Amino acid sequence: MISMSSTPVMDGPELATLRNYVGGRWIEPDAQATLDSLDPTSGETVARVPLSGSGDVDAAVRAARAAFPAWRETSPLVRARALMRLQQELRAHQDEIAALVTHDMGKTLDDAKAEVGRGIESVEAAIAAPHLLKGENLERVARGVDVHMLRQPVGVVAAITPFNFPAMIPLWFLPFALACGNAFILKPSEQDPTPAARIMEIIDSIDAFPPGIVNLVHGAHDAVDGLLDHPGVDAISFVGSAATARYVATRATGNGKRVQALGGAKNSIVVMPDARPELMVEGVIGSAFGAAGQRCLAGSVAVLVGSDAEQQRSLELILQRARELTVGAGDRPDTDVGPVVSAASRERLEREIEQAASQGELVLDGRRDPGAGGADVGPTILDRLPEESAALREELFGPVLSVVRVPHLQAAIDWTNESRYGNAAVIFTSSGGSAQTFRANVEAGMIGVNIGVPAPAAWFPFSGWKDSIDGDLHANGRDAVEFYTRKKVVTERW
């Protein structure tokens, strides 16, 4: 179903080449260079990805700008109805899109289905955006003078999305941008672009979306820079590493664009001595090793609180469960931890594990036969690391959990707040007082209490702090409407 070229691009077996979606048509990009998107389980080629350049970006921007005026004038109710149809079609194809996520990115089918489901929830939330698009007014601010505040769309907005949620994160941005009356361009990750391409095919089948209001451009660095530099793009939404988020924000704002750039994370899971053992263990394991640790809400530091004996008891419970996890192909029902996204990612993680092991204690070693795709790495636990260790301070983006031991809750809060990141923080405890102290004083935007992955519902913002975001408006919820609209204040006398 995914729109690809049937023309062989190299000798040997025919390889499918993805196409861009511009102006309501699937078109061959001008790009000559391509790269292979590989199944991380088998190593087989999923698709050939064109590396679009500035000319391809310009074509998408021109199409979006041409479509924008009529979409802006379309009733918010009509726009919401179009999103209702999209929600229905995505729900009907949820299993199919999830299978593409597993095939192209590697996560387990259960994780992939949950990802697509969360993306659909964002569409459902955006359907209610007309309520949030209402303005304000104040009569008689002076004799015969009234003031009105209106919300109007920004214009053409582009989203640059990461590999770890190839279906959900495009659906964070697309529905809210459209509900607010904007035209939209998506540049998905070149590592696993087929779920985004399938979503675009579904949009193409819905006649409620006029040609050009939604566009797709495949590519890598050149396509990103093309969007950041193009004068016809008014706003950029981005999710990725902290370093790339800073690059995107700096270059785009330098070109006068509005930017929301969500970056990396190093999330702490605080384990109190009074935590319920089963709830704590499943929460820590799911957070650290679910999706092979490749999510910005993954808990990658377990902060064990209490006496030496209490800390060790918590660690033994976590370690026992981690040893039981099955590493394998994402489409196998017994797999708990699928491969990471690529062989290169696995090689990088193994270097990080080797470095950390030389500094501390390797409690559980996940290094193994990398499998046919070269991307298998299992749950890894590190203990007694020096405070400056990268495994404690930087985002490794894999199934690696580092352990910190502290005597009391305040020390756990202090440790967590020393991080330059502020995406999420979690506590497991049976004490309401401990939970209240933690959530009040931890410097992170998303807090979990007895929940391993504190992912907010789509009606709330994905609310990272500090180096986990560049900008001040987040994805989803009211923040999305704020970002995708501009306020206009009218003062009038009659």
Secondary structure as GFF3:
##gff-version 3
##sequence-region A 1 494
A	DSSP	beta_strand	4	5	.	.	.	ID=ss1
A	DSSP	beta_strand	17	18	.	.	.	ID=ss2
A	DSSP	beta_strand	20	22	.	.	.	ID=ss3
A	DSSP	beta_strand	25	27	.	.	.	ID=ss4
A	DSSP	beta_strand	34	38	.	.	.	ID=ss5
A	DSSP	beta_strand	45	50	.	.	.	ID=ss6
A	DSSP	alpha_helix	54	73	.	.	.	ID=ss7
A	DSSP	alpha_helix	76	92	.	.	.	ID=ss8
A	DSSP	alpha_helix	94	105	.	.	.	ID=ss9
A	DSSP	alpha_helix	109	127	.	.	.	ID=ss10
A	DSSP	alpha_helix	129	132	.	.	.	ID=ss11
A	DSSP	beta_strand	136	142	.	.	.	ID=ss12
A	DSSP	beta_strand	145	153	.	.	.	ID=ss13
A	DSSP	beta_strand	156	160	.	.	.	ID=ss14
A	DSSP	alpha_helix	168	179	.	.	.	ID=ss15
A	DSSP	beta_strand	183	187	.	.	.	ID=ss16
A	DSSP	alpha_helix	194	204	.	.	.	ID=ss17
A	DSSP	beta_strand	214	216	.	.	.	ID=ss18
A	DSSP	alpha_helix	221	229	.	.	.	ID=ss19
A	DSSP	beta_strand	235	239	.	.	.	ID=ss20
A	DSSP	alpha_helix	242	254	.	.	.	ID=ss21
A	DSSP	beta_strand	258	262	.	.	.	ID=ss22
A	DSSP	beta_strand	267	271	.	.	.	ID=ss23
A	DSSP	alpha_helix	277	289	.	.	.	ID=ss24
A	DSSP	three_ten_helix	290	293	.	.	.	ID=ss25
A	DSSP	beta_strand	299	305	.	.	.	ID=ss26
A	DSSP	alpha_helix	308	323	.	.	.	ID=ss27
A	DSSP	alpha_helix	343	357	.	.	.	ID=ss28
A	DSSP	beta_strand	361	364	.	.	.	ID=ss29
A	DSSP	beta_strand	380	383	.	.	.	ID=ss30
A	DSSP	alpha_helix	390	393	.	.	.	ID=ss31
A	DSSP	beta_strand	400	406	.	.	.	ID=ss32
A	DSSP	alpha_helix	409	417	.	.	.	ID=ss33
A	DSSP	beta_strand	421	422	.	.	.	ID=ss34
A	DSSP	beta_strand	424	428	.	.	.	ID=ss35
A	DSSP	alpha_helix	432	441	.	.	.	ID=ss36
A	DSSP	beta_strand	446	449	.	.	.	ID=ss37
A	DSSP	beta_strand	465	466	.	.	.	ID=ss38
A	DSSP	beta_strand	469	470	.	.	.	ID=ss39
A	DSSP	alpha_helix	477	483	.	.	.	ID=ss40
A	DSSP	beta_strand	485	493	.	.	.	ID=ss41
###
